Amino acid sequence: MSDYIADEQGPDAEPISGLDQLVAHILRGSKPEADWVVGTEVERVGLDPTTGAALPFSGDRGVEAILRGMCERFGWEPNQEGDRIIGLSRGDSSITLEPGGQVELAGRPFRSLLDGAAELQANGEELSNIAEEIGAVFVGLGVQPVTPVEEIEWVPKGRYGIMGPYMKQVGALGQRMMKQTATVQVNLDFSSEADAIEKMRVATGIGPILNAIFANSAISEGQPNGYLSYRAHVWTDTDRARCGILPFLFTESAGIVDYVEWALDAPMYFIRRADTYLDLSGLPFREFWEKGASGTRATVGDFALHLSTLFPEVRLKTWIELRMADSPPPDSVLALSAMAKGVLYEPDCRMGAWDLVKEWPLEERHALLETVARGGFAARAGRHSIADLARELVVIAEEGLNRLARAARESGGEAALLEHTIDRVRRGRTSAEETLDIWKLGGANRVSDLVRHTAYSASRSDQAG
């Protein structure tokens, strides 16, 4: 979860006067098509390569020590709360921490995914270099495979001290989401309100197919958990008031004001004043706007921070975020970004993808969040298997990337980022099923075999493919 910090001197500091102001805040992000870029944020799970246990945050072999090494060796700047390093920045790149010490790499958004791949790989190699020196490793999995949630050290961010206890009140699995799971997130641009809503509708519609394609979290707490995407299952019982599918997206009249209205009624976690988080957990943002709280009134910056704490399958800020995939194996880091660009940035391909899912009733869309999490490609949507729909979707995405390259008079090459994903889809075998095979056949070596299959390494050449 990237940390949003409001500009205390600019438009963010303005008191909220009406809905139009909040809609206008989101529309500030609109861009002409010629300026569209794609951003990728990848979370990696840190662990002991021998035991599979989660890395602690503290200590000589902890995540903070790795961050400190990144500063000393590679010129990253530390982001601190008190005297603890809780993130890094260098230019437009950032490294942030999830509550259980999962490391999120976020590079600059690029028009070319190949440029993004080069930056992510370079930053990731630096991370792996430092980790390997202290006997740690980062892996591409959607869930921590061995350590129980209560044994994972909390990252000492003020926001997590508020979110953690609140999660226990609103769902059974919220702390698991925070401390055990990992995802890849794709950030996309839009040109107008209509374009934003159409992209969100299609992305949400194909979300269950994407979840199956990228299912990669079948092992947790040292055993198969009964799911192919346990991460997706965890989200179904985290906090229903801020998660899941947004029904209004599937209405003809949907607009950004509907998203704003939904966000206003969602419960808050906190606001930030100077360097302090003020606990407003459970208070609907609408009530904060109307009545104030903690001796302060709501600003546009408070609303922007609130938007970053909502977790629907597709999220809207001043850009669109796709959030439905497990953190991938190293050979497929940018595959979701390539899928999203090929499908959603090319109009005909976007409509082709929508044709795959437009007839699904709303109740089936909700049900698929769980059935796909458990069954992956074997799940069904009406008359169709998710496996068949996935095969069609990857063809659409590949065609979209090729069309975009021709239109821009570029040599192409982005479609190659889908190579490993297309192979898995055609074989009907998810990354989760590959790891299950390794786990079941590995015996006493199952942890080391799993690590070898999923580890990012400074010397690995396929980790941004």
BASE-920992 format. One record per residue: x, y, z of N, C-alpha, C in turn; residue in three letters. Coordinates in steps of 0.05 Angstrom, whole numbers, plus 5000, padded with zeros to 4 digits. Example, Ala and Ser with C-alpha at 12.3 -4.5 7.8 and 13.67 -1.06 7.14 Angstrom:
2
526448865156524649105156526449345156Ala/525749555142527349795143525850015157Ser/
This chain:
465
501749765000500050005000501850255000Met/501850394978503450644977502350854995Ser/504151005007503351215026502651475012Asp/500251565015499451825003499952045024Tyr/501352255015501752495033500752735018Ile/498852875030497553105017499453335015Ala/499053494994500453754992498953955009Asp/500254035031498954205051498654495042Glu/499854565019499654845009497954874984Gln/497454664969496054684944493054614946Gly/491954514924489054454924488254244945Pro/490154074952489453864972488653994999Asp/489554235005489054355030486254485032Ala/484854505009482254635008480154485024Glu/478554615040476254485052474354385031Pro/473054165037471154055017468554215018Ile/467754304994465254464993462954314979Ser/463554104964461453964950462453724934Gly/460553564924461253324908462853404883Leu/462053614870463453694846466453734850Asp/467153834873469953874879471453614881Gln/470153404891471453144894471653004867Leu/469553034851469652924824471853064808Val/472053324811474153474797476953394806Ala/477253324832479853224841480652974825His/478852784822479552544807480052604778Ile/478452784766478852844738481353004733Leu/482653104753485253234749487253044737Arg/486752784740488652594729488152524700Gly/486052624687485552554659487752654641Ser/488352504620490452574601489652504573Lys/490652644553490252564525491552294520Pro/490452144502491451874497494451864491Glu/495452074478498252074470500052074495Ala/498952144518500652164543500151934562Asp/498551734553498051504571500551344577Trp/500851264602503051094610501950864627Val/503650684634502850454651504850444675Val/503750424699505450384722505050114735Gly/507150004746506949744759508149754787Thr/506649634806507649614833507549314841Glu/509849204848510148914853510948874882Val/509448714896510148644923511548374924Glu/513748364939515348124942515348034971Arg/515147774975515147655002518047585009Val/518947695032521647635041521547395061Gly/523547215058523546985075526346865078Leu/526546695098529046535102529046315081Asp/531146295064531046095042531145805052Pro/531945755076532145485086529545395099Thr/528345565115525945485130523345595117Thr/523545805100521145925089519846125108Gly/521046165132519846345151519946635142Ala/517946795150517947075143520347225155Ala/521447405140523547575151522347755172Leu/523747795194522747995213523248275201Pro/522048465213522648745205525248825219Phe/525548755244527848855259530148655258Ser/532548755267534848575270536748575246Gly/538948435250541048435230540248285205Asp/538348105206537347965183534448025177Arg/533748285182531048365178530748555154Gly/528248625149527648795126528849065129Val/528849175154530049445157532949445151Glu/534349225158537249205152537649205122Ala/535949075107536149075078535749355067Ile/533749495077533349765068535749945074Leu/536849905098539250065105541550005086Arg/541849755078543949675059543449805032Gly/540949825024540249954998541150244998Met/540850375021541650655023544650685021Cys/546050515036548950535037550350455011Glu/549150254997550450144974549550284948Arg/546950344946545850424920544650704919Phe/545050854940544251134939541251184942Gly/539751004954536951054960536751234984Trp/534651394986534151565009532151435028Glu/532751435054530851305072528451485078Pro/526151355080523651485090523251365118Asn/523051545137523051455165520451545180Gln/519651375199517851465220519351435246Glu/519751655260521551645283524351575273Gly/525551375287528251295279528251035263Asp/525950955253525750705238525450765208Arg/526850605191526650635162524250465153Ile/522250595141519850455133519350475103Ile/521350575088521150585059523550725048Gly/523750725021525950855007524951004983Leu/526551194974525851334949528451404935Ser/528351414909530551494892529451594866Arg/529551854862528251974839525351914840Gly/524151814818521351754817520751464825Asp/522751314833522251034842521951034872Ser/520450834882520050814911519950524919Ser/520650474944520350214956518850254982Ile/516550134985514950165009514449885021Thr/513449895046513149645060510149595067Leu/509249355062506649265072506949195102Glu/504749145115504749115144506448885155Pro/506648665139508248445148511048435137Gly/511948665126514648685115514948615086Gly/512648555073512748525044513848775031Gln/515648745012516948974999515649034973Val/514749284969513449364944515349544928Glu/515949454904517549614886515749754867Leu/516050014864514450174846516350354830Ala/516550304804518150474787516450694775Gly/517750854758516251064744514250934725Arg/512051074719510350974698511651034671Pro/511450844652512650874626510550824604Phe/511050954581509350884558510050604548Arg/512650544548513550274539513950104564Ser/512649874564513049684586515849574587Leu/517249574564519949484564521749664580Leu/521249924579522750114595522150064625Asp/519650014631518849954658520149694668Gly/520449504650521649244658524549284665Ala/525949454650528749504656529149634683Ala/527449824690527749964715527049774739Glu/524849624736524049444757526249234762Leu/527349134740529448924743531949044756Gln/532749284749535049404761534649444791Ala/532349554799531749604827531549334842Asn/530249144829529948884842532548734846Gly/534448774827537048644830538548764854Glu/538249024858539549154881538449034907Glu/535749014908534448894931535448614937Leu/535548454915536448174918539348154927Ser/541048334916543848334924544248364954Asn/542848564966543048614994541848375010Ile/539548275001538248055015540047805016Ala/541247744993542847504992545247525010Glu/546347765014548747795031548147735060Glu/545547765068544947715096543347445099Ile/543347295078542047025079539047035078Gly/537947225062535047245058534447235029Ala/531947205022531147194994528347314992Val/527747424969524947514963523847334941Phe/521247264944520047074926517547204914Val/516747094891514247174877512046974884Gly/510647034906508346874915506247064925Leu/503646974923501547144932500947134962Gly/502446954976502046935005504546825018Val/505146905042507446795057506946505061Gln/508746325053508146035052508345885078Pro/509645985099510245825122509245955148Val/509846205153509546325179506646395185Thr/505546305209502846395217502746695221Pro/500346805216500047095216500847225243Val/500347085265500947205291503947215297Glu/505547065281508447065286509947255267Glu/508547395251509747585232509947865246Ile/512247975247512648235260511348455244Glu/509948635258508748865246510849065238Trp/510649185214512249415207511349655224Val/513149805237512250015255511450275242Pro/509450255224508250495213505850585230Lys/505550845234503350935249500650855238Gly/500350845211497850775199497150485205Arg/499150305206498550025211497649985240Tyr/498650155258497650135286494750195289Gly/493650345270490750405270489250185254Ile/490250115231488949925213488749645225Met/490849555238490949285248488749215268Gly/488449365289486249305308483449335295Pro/483149535277480549575265479849335247Tyr/481849215234481248985216479848755231Met/480548725257479348505272476348545277Lys/475448795274472648855279470848815255Gln/472048815231470448825207470748585188Val/472248385196472548145180474447955194Gly/474247705186475847495199478647485188Ala/479147585164481747535151483247795145Leu/482448015157483748275150486648285158Gly/487448175181490248185188491847995171Gln/490647775161492047605142492647765116Arg/490647915107491148075083493548255088Met/493548385111495648585116498448455118Met/498648235132501348135139502247905122Lys/500447755109501347515094501247545064Gln/499447715053498947705024500747905009Thr/500947844983502448014965501148024938Ala/501348244924499948284899501648424879Thr/500748444854501848624834499648804826Val/500249064824498149264818498949414793Gln/497049464775497549604751496049874751Val/497350084744496250354744495950454716Asn/493450544709492850614681491750904680Leu/492051024658490951294653488251284640Asp/486851514640484251544627484151824615Phe/482451864595482352114581479952284589Ser/477852154601475452294608473852134628Ser/471752244638470052094657468951844643Glu/467951864619466851634605468951414601Ala/471351504594473551314589474251174615Asp/474351314637475051194663472950984671Ala/470451054668468350864676468350614658Ile/468750654633468750424614471150244621Glu/473450354626475750184633475350044659Lys/474150184679473650054705471649824702Met/469549874686467449674681468649414669Arg/470249454648471349224634473449084652Val/475149244665477149114682475848964705Ala/473749074717472348924738470948674727Thr/469848704703468448474690470348244685Gly/472748304675474648084669476348014693Ile/475848144716477448094740477647804748Gly/475447654749475647364756477447204737Pro/477447274712479147134693482047204699Ile/482647454704485347534710486247404736Leu/484447384756485247264781485946974776Asn/484546834759485246554753487946544739Ala/488346714719490846714704493246754722Ile/492946924743495246984760495046864788Phe/493446654791493246524817495946404825Ala/496846474849499546404857499846394887Asn/497846294901497946294931496546054943Ser/497645814936496345564945497545454970Ala/499745554979501145455003501245675024Ile/500245615048500445805070500645655096Ser/502045765115502445645142503345355139Glu/505045305119506445055116504844825104Gly/502644895091501044675078499144785057Gln/498244615039496244705019493844815033Pro/492745045024490545175039487845125026Asn/487744965004485144904991484345114970Gly/486045304965485545514945487845524925Tyr/487345624902489545694883490245984887Leu/488346154894488946434901487846474929Ser/489446394949488546444976488346744982Tyr/490146904969490047194972487247294964Arg/486147204942483547294933481447214953Ala/481646974964479646884985479847065009His/482247135017482547305041481047575037Val/481147685013479747935009476747915011Trp/475647675009472747645011471747675039Thr/473547655059472747685087474747875102Asp/475248095089477048295101475448535112Thr/474048675094472348895102470548955079Asp/468148845079466348865056465549145049Arg/465749325068464949605063466949745045Ala/469349645041471349775025472549595004Arg/471649355001472849154983470849044963Cys/471848894944470148734926469448874900Gly/467148804890466048904864464149134870Ile/464349344853462649574856460249554837Leu/457849494847455549434829454849664810Pro/455149914818454250134801455850144775Phe/458150014774459750024749458249884726Leu/456349714732454949554712452249684705Phe/451849934712449450084704450150274681Thr/448250324664448850504641449450784649Glu/448350874672448651154680451151204698Ser/452750994702455051014721456851254714Ala/457751394735459651614732461451634755Gly/463351814754465251844776463851934801Ile/461652074799460152154823459251914839Val/458651694825457851444839460151334855Asp/462551354844464851264859465351444883Tyr/465051694880465351884902463251834924Val/460751794916458651734936459351474951Glu/460251274937460951024951463251074970Trp/465251224961467551284979466751445003Ala/464851625000463951795023462651625044Leu/461351405036459951245056461751025067Asp/464150985056465950785066467250885092Ala/467750695110469050785136471950865132Pro/472751055147475551155147477350985164Met/479951025161481950925180483051165196Tyr/483951375182485351585195485451825177Phe/486352055188487352275173490152335182Ile/491552495167494352565174494552865178Arg/495652945200496253225206499253245213Arg/500753395197503653405199504653125197Ala/506053025216507152755215505652555232Asp/503152625239501652455258499152355245Thr/498552095249496051975240494051995263Tyr/491652105257489552125277487451905271Leu/486851745291485151515288482251605285Asp/481051555262478251595257476951335247Leu/478051115255477150855244474150805249Ser/472850725227470050665228468150895222Gly/469151145222467551375216467151405186Leu/464651405176464351455147465451725140Pro/466851735117467951995109465852205106Phe/463452135098461352325095460752465121Arg/460852325143460352445169462652625177Glu/465152545171467352715176467152985161Phe/466252955135465953195119463753375131Trp/461553265139459253425149459653535177Glu/461053395194461153475222463953525233Lys/465953435218468653465228469253255249Gly/471753225257472553035278475353105287Ala/475953045312478653095324479453385321Ser/477453555322477953845321478853945294Gly/478253805273479053885246476853825226Thr/476953965203474953925182476253785158Arg/474553665142475553505119476553675097Ala/478853595085479953735062480053545038Thr/480653655015480953484991483153284995Val/485353375009487553185014486652955032Gly/484953015052483852795068482352595051Asp/480752695032479252515015481152354997Phe/483252474987485252334970486552114987Ala/487252165012488351965029486351735034Leu/483851815038481751615042481451435017His/481651544993481451384969483551174968Leu/485951234980488151034979487750815000Ser/485750835017485150625037482650465030Thr/481650495005479450334996480550124977Leu/479349874978480649654965478749494946Phe/477249624929475649474910477549334890Pro/476349154874478049004855479249204835Glu/477849414828478949624811478549894826Val/480650034831480550274847480950524830Arg/479650734837479950994823481051204842Leu/483251324833484251564846484451774824Lys/486851884819487152044795488151874772Thr/488151614776488651414756487151164764Trp/487150964747485750714752487650504761Ile/486950354781488750144792487349874790Glu/488649674778487749404778489049254801Leu/487449114817488449004842487748704846Arg/487148564825485948294828487848064825Met/490448114823492347894817494247844841Ala/494947584844497047514863499747614853Asp/501647654871504347724863505347484846Ser/506547544823507147334804509847214808Pro/510446984795513146874795515047064780Pro/517647044783519447234771519347244741Pro/518447034727518347044698515947194687Asp/514247294705511747424695511147684709Ser/513247834718512848074734511048274720Val/511448314694509948514679507748404662Leu/507048154667504948034650502248154654Ala/501448224679498948354684498948634671Leu/501148774673501249034660500849014630Ser/502148804618501848764589498948684583Ala/497648524599494848444595493148694596Met/493548864617491849094621492249294598Ala/494749344589495149534567493949434542Lys/494349174535493349074510490349074509Gly/489049014531486148994532484849264535Val/485849434553484349674561485249924546Leu/487549934534488450164519487750154489Tyr/486849924479486149894451483149864450Glu/481650054438478650054440477349794430Pro/478049694407476749454397477349214415Asp/479749194426480348974444478949004470Cys/478549254479477049294504474249194501Arg/472949254478470249154473470148854469Met/472348744457472448454454472548314481Gly/474048434499474248314526471548344541Ala/470148574537467548614549465548404539Trp/465748344514463948144502464147874517Asp/466447814527466747554541465147544567Leu/464647774579463547774607461047944610Val/460148074590458048274593455348154601Lys/454847894596452247774602452147664631Glu/454347674645454247554672452447724690Trp/450647594705449047744725450847834748Pro/449948034762451548144784452147944805Leu/450147774812450647584833452747374825Glu/452947314799455047134791457747264792Glu/457947524786460447664789461547644818Arg/459747694837460547674865461347384872His/459847194863460446914870463046824858Ala/463846924835466246844822468746924838Leu/468547124854470847204871471846964887Leu/469946804897470646574914471146324897Glu/469446274878469746024862472246024846Thr/473046254835475546264820477946244839Val/477746374863479846354882480446064889Ala/478345904891478745614898479445444873Arg/478045494851478345304828480045404805Gly/480745654804482345754782481045704755Gly/482545594737481545544710479245344709Phe/478945174730476844984731474145104737Ala/474045354748471545484754469945534728Ala/467345574732465645624708464045884713Arg/463546014691461846254690459646194670Ala/457346124680455146044661455945804645Gly/455745824619456345594601459345564595Arg/460945744605463745744597465545684621His/467745544615469745514635471545754636Ser/472645814659474546034661477045974644Ile/477745724641480045654624479545744595Ala/477245694584476645774557476646074554Asp/475446214573475446504573478246624575Leu/479946494591482646584594484246564568Ala/483746344553485146314528484246524508Arg/481746594508480846814491482047084500Glu/482147124526483047384536485947434529Leu/487647234532490447284526490947334496Val/489247214479489447274450488647564445Val/486547664459485747944456487948124465Ile/489148064488491248234499493648244480Ala/494448024470496748014452496148174426Glu/493748144416492948304392492948604399Glu/491948674422491948954430494649074431Gly/496648934443499349034444500549074417Leu/500048884399501048904372499749144357Asn/497249184361495849414348496949674358Arg/497349694384498349944396501150004385Leu/502749794382505449834372505449934343Ala/503649814327503449904299502450194297Arg/500450254314499350524313501450734321Ala/503250664340505350844349507850834331Ala/507750654311510050614294512450534310Arg/511950354328514150244345514649954337Glu/516949864344517749594336516249374351Ser/514949444372513449254388515349114408Gly/514648874415516248724434514948684461Gly/512948854467511548824493510048564495Glu/509148454473507648204474509347974485Ala/512048004483513747794494513547774524Ala/512647984537512247984566510047784574Leu/508447704555506247514561507047224556Leu/509447174547510246904538509646684558Glu/510646724583510346514603507446494611His/506046714613503246714621501546574599Thr/502046634574500546504553501046204553Ile/503446124559504045834560502545704583Asp/502345834606500845714628497845694621Arg/496845904608493945904601493445684581Val/495045654561494545444541494745164553Arg/496545134573496744874586494544834607Arg/493245054615491145034635492344984663Gly/494745084668496145044693497045304705Arg/495945374727496645624740499345604755Thr/500545834761502945824778502445694805Ser/499945724815499245594840499445294838Ala/498545184816498644894813501544794809Glu/503244964797506044894795507244874822Glu/506645064839507845054866506644834883Thr/504144764879503044534893504444274885Leu/505044244860506544004851509343994865Asp/510644224865513244234878513044164908Ile/510944264921510644214950510043924955Trp/508343804939507543524944509743324937Lys/511443394918513543214910516143264924Leu/516443494938518943564949519743434974Gly/517943314989518643185014520043365033Gly/522243275044523843435063525043685050Ala/525243685023526443915009524344104998Asn/521844075007519744234994520144534996Arg/521044625019521444915022523645015004Val/525944885004528144974986527344954957Ser/525844744950524944724922522944944915Asp/521145014933519345234928520745494925Leu/522745544942524245794941525745804915Val/527045584907528545584881526745654858Arg/524245564859522345604837521345894836His/521146024858519746284860521546514867Thr/524146464872525946674883526746874862Ala/526847124870528247334854531147324861Tyr/532847344841535747334845537047554830Ser/539247654840540747854826541847754800Ala/542147494797543247374772541147264753Ser/538647284761536547154745535647344722Arg/535647244698535047404674532147424667Ser/530447254679527647254670525747394690Asp/526847554708525147644730523647904724Gln/523848004700522148234693520648164667Ala/520347914661519047834637516147804640Gly/
